[in-house]
Amino acid sequence: MDNTSIYCKLSNKNEINNRYFNTYVPIKKIRIKCSDKLSLKIQTNTLILPEDNNDKIKINRIKNIIYENKKYLCFLLNGKHNYKINDTVAIYSNGLINTFIVDKITDNCLLFLNKNIEHDIAKEYSILNMNLQNNILLNYA
């Protein structure tokens, strides 16, 4: 397998819905030989990514609640998070379970209006903010 390093530089910074997104472009154009499979490894300028680098956050508790006289599905998270109202989140436990849009946030709780999921308290669940995921566009000839 051939390894090709493509170094990129910051091209643009955009703010969309109070979130910052960076666009990077290759410093020079490179042709990549590719058959039916292309593997990508995205690294920082240190060329190393920590093993525990993961955007998934453990959900400490899942519960249906009544808040301000409305029914919500509540995910209690541990510690600080960067979720915002209207973020799209994905819920995982041995694979994707569902996606929801955040309706309210109170302290460490994400609330989803009139939503419900079947869950097993013995299983571990995690959440991923889909609004923060990168999209990669590759053009090759």
N, C-alpha and C positions, 0 to 999 in steps of 0.2 A: 504494500500500500504506500503510495506517495504521500508525503506530508508537504503541504504548502502553507506558509505563514503569510497572512495578509494583514498588514498593519494599517490601522485606520486613524483618521483624525476627526475631531469634532467639526461638523459642518453647520449645524443649526440647533438652536434651542427654541422649543415651543411650549407655551403654557396653554393647556386646554383644561377647562373646568378645575382650575386651581391645582393642576398637576403639571410637572415639568417633564418633557420628553426630549431626549437628545437624538440627533441624527448624526451618524458617523458615515464617512465615505472612505474608501481605500485611498491610501496615499498615492499608489500607482496602480494602473490597470494590469490585471494578471489573467491569463487564460488558465482555466482549471480543467485537467483531464478528468472526465467523469463517465463511468459506464452506467450501471443501473443503481448505484448506491453512492451517496455522498454523506460523510460524517463531518459534523461541525463540533468544534470545541471553542467556546467563547471564553477568553481570559481577560483579566485586567492587565494593566501595564506591568504588574509584578509577575505575570505569566503563570500565576498560581491562583486557583480558587479553593477556598477551604472546603473540606469534606462536608461540613455541616451547613454549607450555604444553601438555604432552602427558603422559599417564600411561603411555604405552608406553615400555618400557626395551629397549634393544638387547641381544640375546643374543649374547655374544662367541663362544661355542662350544657345540655340541650334540654329546653323546657318550654312548654306552652304556657303563656301568661296572659293576664289582662292588664293593659297599661292604658291609662287615659280612656277607659271604657271601651277599648278595642282589643281584639284577639291578635296576639303576636306569637311567632315562633322566636325564641330567644336563644342566642349562643353566647355563653359566658366565656370570654377569652382571658388568658393570664397576662397581666401587665399591659404595657402600652402597645398601641397599634396605630396604623396610619389609615384606617378605613374612614370613608366619608359617605354621607347619605348619597344614594343613587349609584354607588359602586356595585358592580356585578361581582358576585363571589361564587366560587365553586366549592362544594362540600365533598370530602373524600373519606372513605374508609374501605381499604382494599379496592380502590377504584373510585371513579366519579359516581356520586349518588344523585346530585342535582345542582342546579344553579339558581340563585336568587338575586334580587336587587335589594340593597339595604334601604329600609324605610326610615328607621330611626336609630340613633346611637345614644346610649346612656351609660356613662362610665365605661366599664369593660364589656358591655353587652351590645350585641348587634341585634336589632329587631326587624322582623319580616312580617308585614301585615297579612293576616289571613293565610299563612303558610303552615305546612306541617310536613314532617318526615317521620317515617318509622325508623326507630333507632333502638339499639341494644346497649344498655348501660355498661355491659361488659366489654364492648368494643371501643377502640380509640377512633376519634374523628378529628379531622383537620379541615382548615378553610384556606382558600387561596384567593387573593384579590386579583381578579382577572383584568382590572383596569391598569394594573402595573406590569402586566406581562409584555414582553418584547415581541414585536413582529419583525421577522427577518425576510428581506426580499433579496434573492440571489438571481442574478442574470448571468448566464454563461452561454458561450457559443460553441 
